[in-house]
Amino acid sequence: MEELKEQFIGAPVEIQITDQEGGDQAPTVKKMVKKIHPCPDYTHLRFYFDDRNFLAVPLSSHVSESDGQWSAIDSNSGLTYTFKKVQVF
């Protein structure tokens, strides 16, 4: 989790949530990650965008990482959460 914090906290990211079934897709959004913490019962990892708003990703998800991108596939819900670091010019 420390590497994840180093890579994304304070960085602008594009967040995409996709449905493996091909249903309705949420639009990609650009956010700034303020902090990353596990939830109180340690079932999800919370990506906070401010002091109240966060996206919770199940810790049971299969995670893949590449340069500037982190993805978690939740087989229970069929959702894939992708965080991609945005380069600012």
Backbone torsions as a table, in degrees:
resi	resn	phi	psi	omega
1	MET	NA	-28.8	-179.8
2	GLU	-63.1	-40.4	177.6
3	GLU	-63.3	-39.2	178.2
4	LEU	-63.0	-43.2	177.9
5	LYS	-62.4	-45.5	-179.5
6	GLU	-61.6	-37.4	-176.2
7	GLN	-76.4	-36.6	-169.4
8	PHE	-113.3	-24.1	-178.2
9	ILE	-67.2	128.5	-179.2
10	GLY	80.2	3.6	-178.3
11	ALA	-107.0	143.2	172.6
12	PRO	-72.6	135.0	-179.0
13	VAL	-133.4	154.1	168.7
14	GLU	-100.4	130.7	-179.3
15	ILE	-116.4	128.2	179.4
16	GLN	-130.2	132.4	175.1
17	ILE	-117.3	119.9	-178.4
18	THR	-118.8	149.7	-180.0
19	ASP	-100.3	124.2	-178.8
20	GLN	-65.4	-22.6	-179.8
21	GLU	-79.6	-8.8	179.5
22	GLY	81.5	17.8	178.6
23	GLY	-75.1	-156.7	178.6
24	ASP	-57.5	136.3	-179.0
25	GLN	-112.4	134.4	175.7
26	ALA	-74.0	146.7	177.5
27	PRO	-70.2	153.3	174.2
28	THR	-69.6	134.8	179.6
29	VAL	-121.9	151.8	175.6
30	LYS	-106.2	128.2	-178.2
31	LYS	-140.4	166.7	171.8
32	MET	-110.9	124.9	179.8
33	VAL	-82.2	122.6	-178.7
34	LYS	-91.0	-40.8	178.0
35	LYS	-158.7	161.2	178.8
36	ILE	-132.4	124.0	-179.0
37	HIS	-146.1	150.5	171.1
38	PRO	-72.3	153.7	176.5
39	CYS	-72.5	166.2	-175.7
40	PRO	-56.1	-33.3	-179.0
41	ASP	-96.0	8.1	176.0
42	TYR	57.7	36.2	175.4
43	THR	-102.9	-20.3	-177.5
44	HIS	-135.7	156.6	172.8
45	LEU	-106.1	124.9	-176.6
46	ARG	-99.5	127.5	173.8
47	PHE	-103.6	107.1	-177.0
48	TYR	-88.3	137.6	177.6
49	PHE	-104.5	-17.5	172.3
50	ASP	-158.6	-163.0	-176.1
51	ASP	-71.7	-16.4	-176.2
52	ARG	-120.7	-36.5	-171.9
53	ASN	-92.4	130.7	-179.0
54	PHE	-148.6	163.9	171.9
55	LEU	-114.3	126.8	-178.6
56	ALA	-102.4	124.9	179.2
57	VAL	-111.6	127.1	-179.0
58	PRO	-59.0	134.2	178.1
59	LEU	-68.8	-17.4	178.2
60	SER	-79.6	-1.0	-178.6
61	SER	-68.8	152.2	173.4
62	HIS	-83.0	122.5	-174.1
63	VAL	-105.3	139.0	171.1
64	SER	-131.2	145.0	-178.2
65	GLU	-131.8	145.2	170.5
66	SER	-143.4	-178.9	-176.6
67	ASP	-59.4	109.3	176.4
68	GLY	78.5	9.3	-179.7
69	GLN	-139.6	140.4	178.2
70	TRP	-133.0	128.1	179.7
71	SER	-128.3	143.1	177.2
72	ALA	-130.4	124.4	179.7
73	ILE	-105.0	118.0	178.2
74	ASP	-97.2	104.3	-177.0
75	SER	-68.4	-24.9	178.8
76	ASN	-67.6	-42.7	-177.9
77	SER	-96.6	-17.5	-176.7
78	GLY	79.0	16.9	-178.4
79	LEU	-102.9	145.0	173.0
80	THR	-117.7	127.4	179.3
81	TYR	-105.6	123.3	-179.5
82	THR	-124.2	128.0	176.0
83	PHE	-114.3	121.3	-179.6
84	LYS	-123.6	123.6	179.4
85	LYS	-66.0	131.8	-178.0
86	VAL	-97.6	131.5	176.8
87	GLN	-83.6	131.3	-179.6
88	VAL	-104.6	128.6	-178.9
89	PHE	-103.9	NA	NA
